[in-house]
Amino acid sequence: MSRIEQIKSFLTESPEDAFLNYALATELVGMGKDNEAEECYRKLLAIHPNYIATYYHLGKLLERKLEKDAAMEIYRLGITKAKEAKEQHSLSELQSALLELEYGD
């Protein structure tokens, strides 16, 4: 059984598990299945909007898809959530990603 199959199996028992949804999205990214991964990340944000790491990884995925405005919006949402959660490391990563996207090139 592949890792993706395993994760999907676990998700049938716990469909709203934040870590499992995040793991599935991460595996899909690794396989180059960005559209499926985006669906997973967006589902994760819908059910767990305070799972801060999702904002960074979804933003990076959107950047790869050349969706700059959408990526910037996700980073901004993540920055707000990171501030609320007082997660300084995540806040720093999200701010850096946003600045790089806004002023890079």
FENQUISUL-V196845 format. One line per field, one symbol per residue. ss: DSSP state (a for helix, b for strand, c for the rest). phi: phi as a letter, one per 40 degrees, with the letter a starting at -180 (. if undefined). psi: psi as a letter, one per 20 degrees, with the letter a starting at -180 (. if undefined). A space follows every 50 residues. Layout:
ss = ???
phi = ???
psi = ???
This chain:
ss = ccaaaaaaaaaaaccccaaaaaaaaaaaaacccaaaaaaaaaaaaaaccc ccaaaaaaaaaaaacccaaaaaaaaaaaaaaaaaaccaaaaaaaaaaaaa aaacc
phi = .ccccccccccccbcbccccccccdcccdccgcccccddccccccccbcc cdddccccdccccccgbdcccccccccccccccccfccccdccccccccc ccbcg
psi = prggggghghhhhmhjogggggggggghghjjmhggggggghgghhhmij nhhhgghgggghghjkmgggghggggghgghhghilnggggggggggggg ggir.
